[in-house]
């Protein structure tokens, strides 16, 4: 285990994904979300295939023992991407990032509902605090008035919907890892998302101009690179060590939003985001403590020779 390398890879993946989101936001609504999903997914495939070839994992990457499970994971993951990309067109990048933090909180709830995972008072309390933070971030967007457009309210709902589908996707991944390799999950998701995005073809795809095409191709390439970096980070350190660094994304989003899109965050957004981040870190910390406790119990039960 090399935790420092794992942390650096995780932070690199976060920066790459935020940059990808900024590129997509730069298209400024000229390309429909379904078409953006296609570019994001199809141009990630060559990167992932090259990575699998470099690791000599092509055979495991192409092998799908549970094809229907991959399809369902692809459906909810594609929905999450499409809704998130649509929301980027209406809301500031930091706000989209903060609302997206609802996904790991919702994963706790969905894992209890669909996988039967136990949820104790501590985690329930942390989830409640986190969801209050999400509502604080959303609150200005939920009351359309003189200073708030219907488009912004729609954007908030789209991003929240993306978080719901992203949480469901994580539940499917938790089931998939029981039978499928990580490389297979990564590869088949990109391929499935590319195919599913074609369903939106009759709903107004356009021929992007050279500038938009370059942005979308680069976004797809960065999506593949980010996925490789993220997957590699978990090879070098425990998930409980790496997971909190996901929240570095709010710093990158604030910086890019301010310097590239002239987006100035409100105190309401920052306060709500702080609550969500605190709740997420508390859940991760608690999971680490429980993991250490289980490890000590196993060692205590192991017969000594």
N, C-alpha and C positions, 0 to 999 in steps of 0.2 A: 504494500500500500504506500502510495506517495501522495499524501493529502494536499500538499502545496501545489503539486502539478494538477491534481484534480480540481482544486479551487480556481486556478488560473484558466483551465479549460472551460469551467462552468461560466466564469465571468466573460471569457471570450465569446462563448455561445450566446450569452445574454446581449452583448454588444452587437453581435452579428444579427440577431433576430430584431433588435430595435432598429438597426440600420435598414434591414429589409422592410420593416413596417413604414419607415420614413420614405423609402423609395416608392412604396405603393401609395402612400398618402400624396406623394408628389404628382401622381397622375391626375389628381384633382377631379375625379369623377368622370374623366373622359373614357374610361374603360369599365364595363360592368363587372361587379364582384365575381360572378361565375367565371368570366374569362380570366380575371386575375388569379383565381384559384388554379385554373388550368396552367397558366404560365408558372405560378409558384411551385406547382407539383411536378410538371413534366420536365422542367429544367433542373430540378433537384435530383432526378433519377440518375443522370450520368455521373454526378458527384458521388452519390451513394454506391452505385455499381463500381466505380473506380476505387472507392474506399474498401468495399467488400473484396475486390480482387487483390488489393494491396495486403489485406489481412488474410488472404486465402480462405475466405468465407463465402464464396459465391454459391457453393452447393447448399450451405445452410441458409443463406439469404434467400434463395429461390424456393426453398422447400416450405410448403404450407401444409401443416397437418390438419388445421381446422379452417378451411377456406371460408366458410360462412361466418365464422367469428371475425376473420379479417375483414369481410365485407361489412359487417355491422360496425366494427371499429372505424372502417373507412367512411361509412355514412355519417356517423356522428362527428368524426373529426373534420370531414369536409364541410358539414354544416357549420361547425365552429369557425373554421377559416373564413367561409363566405360571409357569415354574419359579422365577424370581426373586421374583415376588410371593408365591408359596407359601412360599419360604424366609424372607421377611420376617416371617411369622407366628410363626416359631420361634426366630429369632436376633436379637441386638441389631443395630441399624442400622449402627454402625461395622463390625461383623464382616461383615455382608453386603456392605458397600462394599469392605472389604479383600479378601474372597474374589473379588469381581467383578473386581478388578484382574488376575486370571488371564487374562481374555479377550484383552487385547492381546498377552500372552505366547504364548498358544495360537494367535493369529492368525499369528504368525511361523512356527510349525510347520505349520499348515494351508496357508498360502500356499506354503510349500516343497513340501508334499505334492501339492496340487491345482493350483497355478498354475505350478509349476516355478521359483519365485523362489529365487535363490541365497541360501544361509544360511552365512555364514562363522563362524569360530571365536569371534569376539567376540560375535556375536549369540547363538550357541548357549550360550556361557558365561553371558551375561546372563539368558537364558531359564531355564537351570538354577538360577541364584541366585534368580530370581523365584519359580520353582515350589517351591524349598525354603522360601521365605517363606510361600507359600500353605499348604504342608504344616504349617508351624509354627502358622499361624492355625487350621488345621483340627484339629491334633493333640488338643486337649482334647475335641473333639466326636466323635472316632473311637473313643473308649474309653468305652462306656456303663458307668457305675458309680453309686456312691451319690450323687455330686454332679452326675451328668450323665444326662439323660433320653433315652429313645429318640427323642422328638420333636426334641430339639436335634440329635441325630445325623442324623436325617432332614432337618432344615433345612439342615445343612451340605452334605449330598449334593445337595439341591435347588439350592442356590445355586451349587455347583460345576458341576452340570449346566447351569445357566443360563449360566455363563461359557463352557462348551464351545459351546453353541448360539449365543451372541453372537459368538464367534470365527468360527464357520462363516458367520454372517450377514455379517461383515465381508469374508470371502472372496467371497461372492456380490456384495457391493456393489462390490468391486474389479473384478469382471467386468462388472457392470452399467454402471459409469461409462464403459466403452468405447463404449457405444451409446446410453445413456440420459442425460437431463439430471438434475441434482440434484433439481430440483423434481418431476420425475416419480417418482424413487425415493422421495422423502419422501411424496408424496401416495398413491401406490399401496401403499406399505407400510401406512399407516394404514388404508386401505380394505380391504386384504387381511386384516390382523390382525382387523379388526372382523368380517369374514365368517367367518374361520377359528375365531374364539372361539365362534361359535354352535354349533360341533360339540359343545361341552361342555354345551349346554343340557339334554340328558337326564340329566346327572350331578349334579343337585341345585342348580340355580339357585334363588335366593330373591328375594322382593320386599323390597328393602332398606328399612329405616325411613328417615324423613326425614333424620335425622342422617347415616347412612351414605350415602344417595343424594347428599346435598350434598357429602360428602367425596370420593366417587368422581367426580362431575361436575367438581368443582374439580380433581381429580387429572388427569382427561382434558384439561381446558382447559390446565393447566400443562404437561402433556406436549406439547401442540401449541406452546405458547409456548417451551418449552425447545428443541424441535426447530428452530424458526425462529431463535432466538438462536444455537444451535450452527451451523446452516448459514450464517448471516450472518457469524459470526466468521471463517470461512475465506475470506470475500471480502476481508477487510482485512489478513490476514497469512498467512505460510506455515504449513503444518501443523506443521512442526518447531518453530516459535515458539510455537504455541498449545497443542499436544498436552500438554506437561508440566503445564499448569494444570488438567488433568483431576484431578490428584492433590490439588488443593485440596479435593476432595469429602470426603476423610477428616476434614479439620478441621470442615467443616460437619456431617458425620455424627456426629462426637464431641460437638459442641456440642448438636445437636438431641437425640441419644440421651441425653445427660446431663440436660438441662433439661426435656425433654418426657417421656421414658420412664424416667427414673431409671436409665439404663444406665451402669455404671461399667466402663470398659475394663480388661482385664487386661494385665499386662506381656507375657505371651506373645503376645496379639493385637497389641499395639503394636510389639513386636519383629519379628514376622512381617510386619506391614504395612510397616514401614520397609524391610525387605529387598525386598519386592515393588515398592514405589515406587522405590527406588534402581535396581532392574533395569530398570523401565520407562523411567526418565529416561535411563539409559545407552543403551538401544536408540534412543531418540529422538535423543539427542546424536550417536550414531554415524551414524544415518541422515542427519542434518544435515551432518555432516562429509563423508560420501560424496557427498551432493548438491552441496556446494560444490566438491568435487574434480572431479566430472563436469562442472560448469559451467565450471571453469577449463580442463579438457581441450577442451571444445567451443570455447571462445574461442581457445585455442591453435591449433586446427585450422582456424579460420575464416580464409580468405585475406584479407590486408590489401590494400586498394586503393591 
